[in-house]
Amino acid sequence: MRGFSRSAETSSWRPVRTVKLRCHLRRVGTVKDTIHTTELDTAYLRGRQLLEKRKYAQALYVLHDYRDRNTAIALLSLGQDREALRILEALPATAISEYLRAIACSCKAEGRRHFLEACRRDERMEYRAALDPEIDELLKN
């Protein structure tokens, strides 16, 4: 190896980054639009940072197309409960999604049902309720 010192020739240096390329052949006309990557989604991270800074309108602008839990939180914070509920109903039922559904529900009976389901899935949600005036209002009566 020309141009390398003797120590470099005998080192156990290995490449740090590798790339695997897999090809999966499918029927003609079948379209797959999902790409799996380890690259960070900087737009999504920016949207979450805006949520943490309570800049809900700006966060919604960034997160709108993701239609996930964070999008629903931005919508709830802006008072757009119905749109948030549509997003939450499309998500898998978890303690957190049920808790957010309870906040989004304007009907007390429906909201209370979602809150109880959230507590069934994760008992910490019961303690979290004391911090949210929307849930506190559901639990009165």
Disulfide bonds with the S-S distance in Angstrom:
none
